[in-house]
Amino acid sequence: MKYIIILMTLAFTACQSVNQQGHEHDEEGNHLEAETPSIVHTVWSDKMELFVEFPALIVGQESRFAAHFTYLEKHKAVTEGSLTVSLIGDKKGIRQTVDSPASVGIFKPTLIPQQAGIHELKFELKTPTISDTIVIRNVMVYEDLERAIEALENQEQELGAITFLKEQAWKIDFQTAPVVKNEVYEVINTSGIWEVAPSDHKTIVATTNGIVDFLSTNLTEGSEVSKGQLIATVNSSDLNTNNLSAEIQKAKAVFEQAKSEYDRKKQLYESKIVPKSEFEEVQERFIVAKSNLQTLSAGYSDEGKKLIAPFDGFIKSISVGNGDFVEQGASILAMAKHQSSVLKIQVSSNFALNKELIKDVWYQPKAGEWSSLKANNGEILSVGKEVDSKRPLISVFAKVNELVQMPEGSFTNVQITYGQSDEVLSIAEAALLEDYGKYSVIVQVSGESFERRDVIIGKRNGNNVEIINGLQLGEVVVTTGAYQVKMASMSGQAPAHGHDH
């Protein structure tokens, strides 16, 4: 989708007197050379914003363009690449290519029109990462300066506009976005508590008696661990009883004896010298001895029994200290994954919610940032059915499939959207400026021209807010950096332009 706003400004040399033919004169009656009117266009493509300034196009006269290109993502200047600008009319045209910006973000090609009439301007930008073509239609080429001045002299400059140069916007965190239509639902504003999903929680226990030895001296709650990482060992080599090393040696001896007897009986059984029942009894003892040895030896080394991280995650809690004695089955530490969490939400019973009625849940995985279940393939796990005097609120549990940068047990703001949706005009909530309960936004009128406009808002769904009045579909608003533009409007003077024309 392309959003096009065209602003045309006219600057004239101050005149002392004008004769009946419209020519300018000085006090002595000598002719003054009129200044060529300036034309400005602002065009948005899906990838770029083009803000271009150039003198009115006149046959045989050179027009130098100042084409400002801005990446829509993060609103940063194009710093490298080539630009070809073409002027096309009646299936004929001229073009020029410049191989790089004349200054950061600004390309300055020149054209000399050859014939008057309606043309189109085509800008073909090629950068190492993006190729884009932007076309401006119905561009007039005039036969001479007088006709250009006559056609453009009634164009009025925007009144009350805020000037905020591209060079200013490129140096700060700045972003714009169009007003769009979105589905907006009824909202329940509440809060939730972050919990670890049961499937993403693991308690690591001692599989033998012994002394705990943590492999890292910096292992603390919150430490990152990787699947297969050796976390600690439990060593019983110095114990008089329940010595795992001694038990393994004993189990190995029993296994080797059972295996030898099994091999011998197997040959005799195959030769039909011993009965099947006698062979099966020996086979059973061999299998038991083998299983016992494998169980005792699993994860064992000279340092003791190994405790291995079962998945990528972080240390949730540590139950023992380094060098402590533990018994078999005792909890050593607890681990959790980052990938998913459970959000426990409390809702008033007045809403009578069920899983089918809930359309989405918005939450904050980190401070100041909204996300939703739908956007990350999360799901509603359950909705409570009963309340009583001790538990007057309904509990809603949701599985969140993304990295949550909030501690377990911490609170988050929550919005539950439910019911039927309405398709309404909406903008990013970040675009709003609030002043004593009233809201306004900064609207981009053209590339370097903005205005502050009051709006009336409605429902909020996470990052989006409904606009009831004040904006139209396709208008472009500032979503990041609106405060800086507002301050520019309060400075009382327009900033000096950062590029020549």
C-alpha positions as MATLAB code, in Angstrom:
seq = 'MKYIIILMTLAFTACQSVNQQGHEHDEEGNHLEAETPSIVHTVWSDKMELFVEFPALIVGQESRFAAHFTYLEKHKAVTEGSLTVSLIGDKKGIRQTVDSPASVGIFKPTLIPQQAGIHELKFELKTPTISDTIVIRNVMVYEDLERAIEALENQEQELGAITFLKEQAWKIDFQTAPVVKNEVYEVINTSGIWEVAPSDHKTIVATTNGIVDFLSTNLTEGSEVSKGQLIATVNSSDLNTNNLSAEIQKAKAVFEQAKSEYDRKKQLYESKIVPKSEFEEVQERFIVAKSNLQTLSAGYSDEGKKLIAPFDGFIKSISVGNGDFVEQGASILAMAKHQSSVLKIQVSSNFALNKELIKDVWYQPKAGEWSSLKANNGEILSVGKEVDSKRPLISVFAKVNELVQMPEGSFTNVQITYGQSDEVLSIAEAALLEDYGKYSVIVQVSGESFERRDVIIGKRNGNNVEIINGLQLGEVVVTTGAYQVKMASMSGQAPAHGHDH';
ca = [
       0.000    0.000    0.000;
       1.260    3.463   -0.764;
       0.321    6.541    1.156;
       0.959    9.745   -0.782;
       0.881   13.220    0.608;
       1.985   16.082   -1.620;
       3.023   19.446   -0.290;
       3.896   22.221   -2.733;
       5.501   25.404   -1.454;
       6.350   28.605   -3.257;
       9.110   31.025   -2.279;
       9.303   34.402   -4.015;
      11.881   37.146   -3.886;
      10.526   40.087   -1.914;
       9.182   42.518   -4.467;
       9.147   46.266   -4.249;
       6.669   46.742   -7.061;
       4.975   44.705   -9.772;
       3.925   46.168  -13.111;
       0.753   45.302  -14.957;
       2.437   42.454  -16.802;
       3.429   40.801  -13.467;
       7.199   41.441  -13.820;
       9.081   42.388  -10.677;
      11.018   45.689  -10.534;
      13.367   47.403   -8.142;
      12.926   51.016   -7.038;
      14.623   52.251  -10.202;
      12.345   50.237  -12.484;
      14.880   47.534  -13.420;
      13.640   43.943  -13.828;
      14.336   41.459  -11.015;
      14.843   37.795  -11.781;
      12.021   35.714  -10.230;
      12.919   32.700   -8.143;
      11.866   29.292   -9.424;
       9.063   27.811   -7.275;
       9.985   24.748   -5.208;
       7.967   21.521   -5.322;
       7.883   18.895   -2.576;
       6.525   15.341   -2.665;
       6.364   12.709    0.080;
       5.634    9.124   -0.965;
       5.595    5.906    1.070;
       6.148    2.457   -0.374;
       6.149   -0.788    1.600;
       9.865   -0.411    2.275;
      10.802    3.247    1.964;
       9.774    6.798    2.541;
      10.776    9.213   -0.223;
      10.768   12.917    0.558;
      11.941   14.842   -2.499;
      12.389   18.573   -3.153;
      13.150   20.094   -6.539;
      12.623   23.356   -8.505;
       9.578   23.391  -10.764;
      10.422   21.530  -13.979;
      10.918   23.931  -16.904;
      11.892   23.013  -20.467;
      15.606   23.482  -21.011;
      16.396   24.366  -17.404;
      18.359   22.142  -15.043;
      16.456   20.915  -11.962;
      18.460   19.522   -9.096;
      16.658   17.034   -6.857;
      17.185   16.492   -3.126;
      15.751   12.987   -2.711;
      15.698   11.878    0.935;
      15.341    8.101    1.322;
      14.432    6.572    4.688;
      14.066    2.891    5.556;
      10.615    2.459    7.093;
      12.014   -0.113    9.508;
      13.655    1.854   12.334;
      13.339    5.024   10.219;
      17.021    5.323    9.353;
      18.660    7.086    6.420;
      19.850    5.187    3.359;
      23.629    5.519    3.491;
      24.707    3.593    0.391;
      23.382    2.501   -2.969;
      22.511    4.027   -6.335;
      19.504    6.025   -7.518;
      18.137    6.373  -11.048;
      15.557    9.105  -11.576;
      13.553    9.127  -14.833;
      11.217   11.776  -16.248;
       8.778   10.103  -18.656;
       6.129   11.749  -20.807;
       4.363   10.701  -24.024;
       6.423    7.467  -24.099;
       9.643    9.484  -24.119;
      11.939   10.291  -21.278;
      15.253   11.241  -19.792;
      17.095    9.785  -16.848;
      20.152   10.150  -14.668;
      21.819    7.757  -12.250;
      23.885    8.747   -9.224;
      26.040    6.032   -7.704;
      25.857    7.125   -4.083;
      24.185    9.638   -1.765;
      25.620   13.156   -1.861;
      25.255   13.168    1.930;
      23.739   10.780    4.440;
      20.276    9.811    3.210;
      20.158   12.389    0.369;
      20.650   11.692   -3.347;
      21.054   14.692   -5.694;
      20.460   13.816   -9.346;
      19.729   16.494  -11.953;
      17.444   16.528  -14.992;
      16.927   18.948  -17.883;
      13.361   18.485  -19.240;
      13.008   18.473  -23.049;
       9.273   18.932  -23.553;
       6.353   20.488  -21.691;
       3.333   18.591  -20.459;
       2.323   16.013  -17.882;
       4.997   13.483  -16.949;
       5.762   10.909  -14.328;
       8.853   10.776  -12.137;
      10.290    7.335  -11.424;
      12.824    6.792   -8.633;
      14.655    3.440   -8.741;
      16.738    2.829   -5.622;
      19.183   -0.053   -5.262;
      20.985   -0.698   -1.967;
      22.929   -3.769   -0.777;
      19.785   -4.981    1.007;
      16.755   -3.460   -0.759;
      15.622   -2.552   -4.270;
      12.583   -0.307   -4.542;
      10.770    1.736   -7.176;
       8.620    4.757   -6.368;
       6.602    6.593   -9.025;
       5.139   10.113   -8.762;
       2.474   10.719  -11.415;
       0.999   13.879  -12.942;
       4.179   15.920  -12.668;
       3.970   19.038  -14.851;
       6.834   20.336  -16.992;
       6.320   24.022  -17.843;
       7.344   25.825  -21.038;
       8.962   28.691  -19.127;
       9.389   30.241  -15.680;
       6.447   32.637  -16.054;
       4.009   29.776  -16.660;
       5.446   27.867  -13.681;
       5.000   30.889  -11.393;
       1.498   31.525  -12.713;
       0.456   27.902  -12.108;
       1.987   27.596   -8.662;
       1.628   31.053   -7.134;
      -1.673   30.207   -5.420;
      -0.238   27.196   -3.642;
      -0.250   28.007    0.052;
       2.159   26.799    2.633;
       0.854   24.661    5.489;
      -0.252   26.885    8.355;
       0.657   25.832   11.850;
       2.871   22.998   10.623;
       5.767   21.757   12.779;
       9.073   21.566   10.944;
      11.162   18.535   11.912;
      14.000   17.841    9.494;
      15.037   14.441    8.204;
      18.506   15.046    9.620;
      16.922   15.413   13.062;
      14.726   12.306   12.740;
      17.610   10.156   11.494;
      19.684   10.902   14.605;
      17.108    9.743   17.174;
      14.828    6.778   17.794;
      12.062    7.630   15.376;
       9.288    5.644   13.730;
       6.080    6.296   11.836;
       3.138    4.073   10.926;
      -0.100    4.516    8.968;
      -3.561    4.558   10.483;
      -5.049    1.139    9.670;
      -8.195   -0.857   10.244;
      -7.952   -3.589   12.877;
     -10.283   -5.929   14.693;
     -10.745   -4.679   18.244;
     -12.544   -6.665   20.951;
     -14.066   -5.898   24.313;
     -11.311   -5.851   26.932;
     -10.951   -6.916   30.554;
      -8.057   -5.057   32.169;
      -6.576   -7.109   34.987;
      -3.250   -8.606   36.148;
      -1.529  -11.978   36.176;
       1.248  -13.876   37.922;
       4.075  -15.635   36.072;
       4.518  -19.323   36.876;
       6.735  -22.020   35.349;
       4.903  -24.568   33.201;
       4.971  -28.042   34.850;
       6.448  -29.597   31.697;
       9.286  -27.058   31.739;
      10.321  -27.661   35.343;
      12.713  -30.369   36.525;
      14.053  -31.237   39.979;
      17.446  -32.946   39.915;
      17.922  -35.380   42.795;
      20.849  -37.366   44.172;
      20.888  -40.895   42.790;
      23.223  -42.093   45.532;
      24.477  -41.111   48.977;
      27.547  -38.891   48.938;
      29.205  -35.489   49.003;
      27.966  -32.844   46.533;
      30.607  -31.152   44.401;
      29.404  -28.336   42.111;
      31.534  -28.003   38.989;
      31.120  -24.206   38.780;
      31.913  -21.850   41.633;
      29.591  -19.261   40.075;
      26.475  -21.431   39.910;
      23.624  -19.415   41.401;
      19.882  -19.044   41.001;
      19.214  -17.707   37.510;
      22.425  -19.137   36.005;
      22.059  -20.289   32.384;
      22.744  -23.996   31.731;
      22.790  -26.046   28.523;
      21.417  -29.488   27.795;
      24.037  -32.142   28.616;
      26.081  -29.757   30.778;
      27.733  -31.396   33.813;
      26.438  -29.458   36.799;
      27.708  -31.422   39.817;
      28.835  -34.825   41.076;
      27.869  -36.833   44.158;
      30.902  -38.747   45.420;
      30.709  -41.541   48.000;
      34.278  -42.836   47.708;
      35.200  -41.610   51.212;
      32.162  -43.164   52.902;
      32.473  -46.316   54.973;
      28.947  -47.410   54.107;
      26.897  -46.961   50.948;
      30.092  -46.503   48.979;
      29.001  -46.419   45.347;
      32.421  -47.321   43.991;
      32.501  -50.456   46.142;
      28.924  -51.307   45.181;
      29.779  -51.001   41.481;
      32.770  -53.311   41.891;
      30.597  -55.799   43.727;
      27.870  -55.575   41.068;
      30.478  -56.031   38.357;
      31.763  -59.197   39.997;
      28.229  -60.581   40.323;
      27.534  -59.717   36.680;
      30.696  -61.396   35.388;
      29.938  -64.540   37.394;
      26.330  -64.570   36.141;
      27.466  -64.033   32.557;
      29.971  -66.877   32.733;
      27.342  -69.234   34.082;
      24.823  -68.023   31.493;
      27.237  -68.625   28.585;
      27.997  -72.147   29.864;
      24.353  -73.103   30.452;
      23.371  -71.684   27.061;
      25.741  -74.074   25.274;
      24.493  -77.012   27.344;
      20.862  -76.062   26.706;
      21.435  -75.733   22.953;
      23.069  -79.202   23.088;
      19.983  -80.425   24.974;
      22.078  -81.501   27.948;
      20.232  -79.330   30.536;
      16.493  -78.699   30.697;
      14.898  -75.397   29.625;
      13.803  -74.500   33.169;
      17.377  -74.683   34.472;
      18.648  -72.477   31.626;
      15.888  -69.892   32.148;
      16.752  -69.627   35.853;
      20.401  -68.845   34.998;
      19.306  -66.430   32.250;
      17.125  -64.485   34.706;
      20.004  -64.074   37.188;
      22.215  -62.813   34.340;
      19.642  -60.219   33.211;
      19.144  -58.942   36.781;
      22.900  -58.661   37.370;
      23.386  -56.804   34.086;
      20.581  -54.345   34.842;
      21.898  -53.682   38.350;
      25.407  -52.958   37.051;
      24.107  -50.622   34.360;
      21.968  -48.714   36.861;
      24.813  -48.228   39.303;
      27.335  -47.315   36.581;
      25.122  -44.855   34.688;
      26.637  -41.378   34.934;
      29.450  -42.589   37.179;
      33.076  -41.478   36.878;
      36.092  -41.374   39.176;
      34.724  -38.087   40.557;
      31.391  -39.675   41.467;
      27.840  -39.825   40.123;
      27.275  -37.143   37.468;
      24.332  -34.732   37.557;
      23.566  -33.617   33.991;
      21.283  -30.768   32.803;
      18.320  -32.419   30.996;
      17.529  -29.357   28.809;
      18.533  -25.789   28.001;
      17.314  -23.468   30.732;
      18.281  -21.784   33.968;
      18.758  -22.682   37.624;
      15.527  -22.016   39.466;
      16.717  -22.943   42.966;
      19.599  -24.730   44.722;
      18.745  -26.870   47.748;
      22.212  -27.805   49.078;
      25.628  -26.264   49.467;
      28.901  -27.342   47.919;
      30.424  -30.150   50.037;
      27.145  -31.064   51.771;
      26.289  -34.726   52.376;
      23.063  -35.878   50.743;
      21.140  -39.118   50.799;
      19.809  -40.862   47.757;
      16.635  -39.136   46.516;
      17.435  -35.757   48.100;
      16.764  -32.642   45.974;
      19.949  -30.978   44.696;
      18.540  -28.196   42.497;
      15.577  -27.232   40.318;
      15.742  -26.160   36.653;
      13.271  -24.405   34.364;
      13.057  -23.592   30.658;
      12.807  -20.150   29.074;
      10.621  -21.241   26.183;
       7.249  -21.245   27.882;
       5.578  -20.060   31.040;
       2.152  -20.292   32.617;
       0.293  -17.057   33.252;
      -2.233  -17.222   36.077;
      -4.885  -14.512   35.624;
      -7.539  -13.467   38.132;
     -10.877  -12.273   36.705;
     -14.118  -11.148   38.346;
     -16.875  -13.759   38.219;
     -19.186  -11.095   36.727;
     -17.697  -11.769   33.282;
     -18.675  -15.478   33.247;
     -15.845  -16.320   30.845;
     -15.185  -19.631   29.109;
     -12.390  -20.797   26.775;
     -14.498  -20.273   23.656;
     -15.413  -16.690   24.572;
     -11.791  -15.566   25.081;
     -10.268  -14.359   21.782;
      -6.778  -13.437   22.960;
      -4.719  -12.538   26.001;
      -2.271   -9.618   25.990;
       0.556   -9.543   28.542;
       3.963   -7.964   29.130;
       6.885  -10.430   28.825;
       9.149   -7.586   29.899;
       8.574   -4.126   31.272;
       6.817   -1.765   28.867;
       6.345   -4.265   26.007;
       3.064   -5.962   25.045;
       2.691   -9.379   23.438;
      -0.173  -11.810   22.930;
      -1.019  -15.522   22.954;
      -2.099  -15.529   19.288;
       1.123  -13.928   18.093;
       3.229  -16.661   19.739;
       0.998  -19.750   19.377;
       0.100  -19.756   23.051;
      -3.137  -21.194   24.365;
      -5.718  -20.962   27.126;
      -5.188  -23.997   29.363;
      -8.227  -23.679   31.604;
     -10.854  -21.335   33.003;
     -12.057  -21.760   36.561;
     -15.673  -22.866   37.106;
     -16.279  -22.094   40.782;
     -15.852  -19.248   43.263;
     -16.457  -18.991   47.005;
     -15.988  -16.481   49.834;
     -12.294  -17.314   50.121;
     -11.712  -17.320   46.353;
     -14.071  -14.752   44.812;
     -12.181  -14.507   41.504;
     -12.072  -16.879   38.541;
      -8.610  -18.204   37.656;
      -7.616  -18.298   33.985;
      -4.433  -20.204   33.092;
      -2.643  -19.505   29.799;
       0.465  -21.100   28.294;
       2.893  -18.486   26.918;
       5.317  -19.711   24.231;
       8.016  -17.065   24.329;
      10.905  -15.852   26.441;
       9.538  -14.129   29.529;
      12.063  -11.797   31.121;
      10.197  -11.552   34.405;
      10.910  -13.534   37.608;
       8.597  -16.361   38.583;
       5.897  -15.037   40.894;
       6.061  -11.484   39.529;
       3.007   -9.577   38.292;
       2.199   -8.394   34.782;
      -0.549   -6.210   33.336;
      -3.038   -8.314   31.376;
      -5.757   -7.566   28.849;
      -8.252  -10.302   28.004;
     -10.078   -9.699   24.721;
     -13.440  -11.433   24.387;
     -16.763  -11.426   22.580;
     -17.374  -10.102   19.070;
     -14.907   -7.830   17.285;
     -15.403   -4.496   15.535;
     -13.236   -3.384   12.606;
     -12.129    0.110   13.535;
      -9.390    2.644   12.833;
      -6.431    2.017   15.102;
      -2.876    3.136   15.749;
      -0.035    1.969   17.980;
      -0.622    2.962   21.600;
       2.923    4.384   21.650;
       1.789    7.191   19.317;
      -0.466    8.740   21.962;
       0.489   11.919   23.796;
      -1.536   12.439   26.979;
      -2.204   15.804   28.572;
      -4.550   15.917   31.585;
      -6.639   13.013   30.328;
      -6.833   14.292   26.744;
      -4.985   12.579   23.913;
      -3.247   13.805   20.793;
      -0.910   12.431   18.136;
       1.738   13.837   15.807;
       0.630   13.468   12.177;
       3.231   13.517    9.402;
       1.839   15.911    6.791;
       4.875   15.570    4.525;
       8.507   14.531    4.813;
       9.563   17.333    7.161;
       6.182   18.797    8.087;
       4.105   17.584   11.050;
       1.072   18.682   13.008;
      -0.251   17.894   16.454;
      -3.844   16.687   16.360;
      -6.320   15.908   19.121;
      -7.918   12.466   18.988;
     -10.640   10.592   20.831;
      -9.694    7.010   21.671;
     -11.743    3.914   22.390;
     -10.781    0.338   23.246;
      -7.217   -0.795   23.720;
      -5.988   -4.224   22.623;
      -2.396   -4.554   23.781;
      -0.239   -2.374   21.538;
      -3.187   -1.026   19.528;
      -5.747    1.597   20.415;
      -9.011    2.429   18.675;
      -9.377    5.924   17.185;
     -12.943    7.189   17.372;
     -12.284   10.673   16.016;
      -9.371   12.780   14.768;
      -7.642   10.590   12.169;
      -8.397    9.111    8.766;
      -7.401    5.806    7.234;
      -3.908    5.961    5.702;
      -2.684    9.051    7.526;
       0.784    8.613    8.973;
       1.478    9.188   12.665;
       4.693    9.241   14.682;
       4.883    6.167   16.927;
       8.397    6.718   18.297;
       9.843   10.199   18.776;
       6.525   12.062   19.032;
       7.730   13.868   22.145;
      10.758   15.279   20.301;
       8.506   16.597   17.509;
       6.207   18.126   20.126;
       9.181   19.897   21.720;
      10.198   21.219   18.296;
       6.751   22.812   18.001;
       7.258   24.541   21.348;
      10.686   25.947   20.497;
       9.131   28.932   18.691;
      11.394   28.789   15.672;
      11.960   26.534   12.700;
      15.335   24.769   12.619;
      17.839   25.662    9.948;
      17.652   23.325    6.987;
      20.375   20.712    6.881;
      20.718   20.478    3.108;
      20.845   22.846    0.151;
      18.233   22.983   -2.578;
];
